[in-house]
Amino acid sequence: MLCRIVGAPVQDGAGRMGCDMGPSALRAAGLAQALTELGHEVEDAGAVAPGPLLPVAHENGVLKGLPQVSAWTGAIAKAAYATSREAMPIFLGGDHSISAGTLSGVARRAKELGRPLFVLWLDAHPDFHTLDTTVSGNLHGVPLAYASGQKGFYGYFPDLPET
């Protein structure tokens, strides 16, 4: 299987400096070599760059980095869609706000192919807050709410196709 590694050096969703070094650390630790040893063909597509920052406002005043996470999510969704055409995309984050973009992109590809999309979500936290309900303001806590179709993401994150 062709695996395509894509870096998503995002730290804006967690509000914690250093998360953006995750992709570099995983590469340096030998991820590509490990995948090759498992019999996979591996390509490294480099890193996604965020789209332009647009002024976005929200009633929830505790949200942190909404313009940045919105820009990253759109760019990652496009990369996930493009990468999933010929390969198994492997996104390296950053904080896990990247999941909103990866799920959006692969959901679009699954719908286009007429295939169901199954997601196994393993996390210490449910990540089911919406932009309205988060009290921490950390946007790494919203991807599953977005992916499950909860309201309140329109205009901030890409439209999520139903699969």
C-alpha positions as CSV (number, residue, x, y, z in Angstrom):
1,M,0.0,0.0,0.0
2,L,1.2,3.5,-0.8
3,C,1.3,5.6,2.3
4,R,1.8,9.4,1.9
5,I,3.0,11.2,5.0
6,V,1.8,14.8,5.3
7,G,2.9,17.2,8.0
8,A,0.4,19.4,9.7
9,P,2.4,21.5,12.2
10,V,-0.5,23.0,14.0
11,Q,-0.3,24.3,17.6
12,D,-3.1,26.8,17.6
13,G,-5.9,24.4,18.6
14,A,-4.2,23.4,21.9
15,G,-2.8,26.8,22.9
16,R,0.5,25.0,23.8
17,M,3.8,26.0,22.3
18,G,5.8,23.2,20.7
19,C,3.0,21.0,19.2
20,D,4.0,22.2,15.8
21,M,7.3,20.2,16.2
22,G,5.4,16.9,16.2
23,P,5.7,16.2,12.5
24,S,9.5,16.8,12.6
25,A,9.9,14.6,15.6
26,L,7.9,11.7,14.1
27,R,9.9,11.9,10.9
28,A,13.2,12.0,12.9
29,A,12.1,9.0,14.9
30,G,11.9,6.9,11.7
31,L,8.2,6.7,10.9
32,A,8.9,6.3,7.1
33,Q,11.4,3.6,7.7
34,A,9.1,1.7,10.1
35,L,6.3,1.8,7.5
36,T,8.7,0.6,4.8
37,E,9.8,-2.3,7.0
38,L,6.1,-3.2,7.3
39,G,6.0,-3.6,3.5
40,H,4.5,-0.2,2.6
41,E,5.7,2.1,-0.1
42,V,6.1,5.5,1.5
43,E,6.2,9.0,0.1
44,D,6.7,12.2,2.1
45,A,4.5,15.0,0.8
46,G,6.1,17.6,3.1
47,A,3.9,19.9,5.1
48,V,0.5,21.6,4.6
49,A,0.5,25.4,4.9
50,P,-2.5,27.1,6.3
51,G,-4.7,29.1,4.1
52,P,-5.0,32.9,4.5
53,L,-6.2,34.1,7.9
54,L,-9.6,35.6,7.6
55,P,-11.2,37.8,10.2
56,V,-13.6,35.5,12.0
57,A,-15.6,36.4,15.1
58,H,-17.7,34.3,17.4
59,E,-20.0,35.0,20.4
60,N,-17.9,32.7,22.6
61,G,-15.2,35.0,23.8
62,V,-13.0,32.3,25.2
63,L,-12.2,30.7,21.8
64,K,-8.4,30.7,21.2
65,G,-6.9,30.9,17.7
66,L,-10.2,30.5,15.7
67,P,-8.9,32.3,12.6
68,Q,-5.7,30.1,12.6
69,V,-7.5,26.8,13.2
70,S,-10.1,27.7,10.6
71,A,-7.4,28.4,8.1
72,W,-5.5,25.2,9.0
73,T,-8.7,23.1,8.9
74,G,-9.5,24.2,5.3
75,A,-6.0,23.6,4.1
76,I,-5.8,20.2,5.8
77,A,-9.2,19.2,4.4
78,K,-8.0,20.0,0.8
79,A,-4.7,18.0,1.4
80,A,-6.6,15.0,2.8
81,Y,-8.9,14.9,-0.1
82,A,-6.1,15.2,-2.6
83,T,-3.8,12.7,-0.9
84,S,-6.5,10.1,-0.4
85,R,-7.0,9.7,-4.2
86,E,-4.0,7.5,-4.7
87,A,-2.6,6.8,-1.2
88,M,-3.4,6.2,2.4
89,P,-2.8,9.6,3.9
90,I,-0.9,9.7,7.2
91,F,-1.1,13.1,8.8
92,L,1.4,14.1,11.4
93,G,0.3,16.8,13.9
94,G,0.6,19.1,15.7
95,D,-2.3,19.2,18.1
96,H,-5.4,17.2,17.3
97,S,-7.4,20.0,16.0
98,I,-6.0,18.7,12.7
99,S,-8.7,15.9,12.9
100,A,-11.4,18.3,11.7
101,G,-9.5,18.8,8.4
102,T,-8.4,15.2,7.9
103,L,-12.0,13.9,8.5
104,S,-13.5,16.5,6.3
105,G,-11.2,15.6,3.4
106,V,-11.5,11.8,3.6
107,A,-15.2,12.1,4.1
108,R,-15.5,14.0,0.9
109,R,-13.4,11.3,-0.9
110,A,-15.5,8.5,0.6
111,K,-18.7,10.1,-0.5
112,E,-17.3,10.6,-4.0
113,L,-16.4,6.9,-4.2
114,G,-19.7,5.8,-2.7
115,R,-17.9,4.2,0.2
116,P,-18.8,4.4,3.9
117,L,-16.5,6.1,6.2
118,F,-15.6,4.5,9.5
119,V,-13.7,6.4,12.2
120,L,-12.2,4.8,15.3
121,W,-11.6,7.6,17.7
122,L,-9.2,6.9,20.6
123,D,-8.6,9.9,22.8
124,A,-8.4,10.6,26.5
125,H,-11.1,13.2,26.0
126,P,-14.3,13.1,24.0
127,D,-13.5,16.2,21.8
128,F,-17.2,16.7,21.5
129,H,-17.4,20.4,22.4
130,T,-18.8,22.9,19.9
131,L,-17.6,26.4,19.4
132,D,-20.5,27.4,21.6
133,T,-19.9,24.9,24.4
134,T,-16.2,24.9,25.0
135,V,-15.2,26.6,28.2
136,S,-11.5,26.2,27.8
137,G,-11.5,27.8,24.3
138,N,-9.1,25.1,23.1
139,L,-10.2,24.1,19.6
140,H,-8.5,20.7,19.8
141,G,-11.6,19.8,21.8
142,V,-14.1,20.2,19.0
143,P,-13.2,17.9,16.1
144,L,-15.5,15.0,16.9
145,A,-18.5,17.4,17.4
146,Y,-17.8,18.8,14.0
147,A,-17.3,15.4,12.4
148,S,-20.6,14.1,13.8
149,G,-22.5,17.0,12.4
150,Q,-23.1,19.1,15.4
151,K,-24.3,22.6,14.6
152,G,-22.3,25.8,14.8
153,F,-19.3,25.1,12.6
154,Y,-20.7,26.5,9.3
155,G,-18.5,29.4,8.1
156,Y,-15.6,28.4,10.3
157,F,-14.8,24.8,9.1
158,P,-15.4,23.3,5.6
159,D,-18.8,21.8,4.9
160,L,-18.7,18.2,5.9
161,P,-20.4,15.8,3.5
162,E,-22.7,13.2,4.7
163,T,-21.4,9.7,4.0
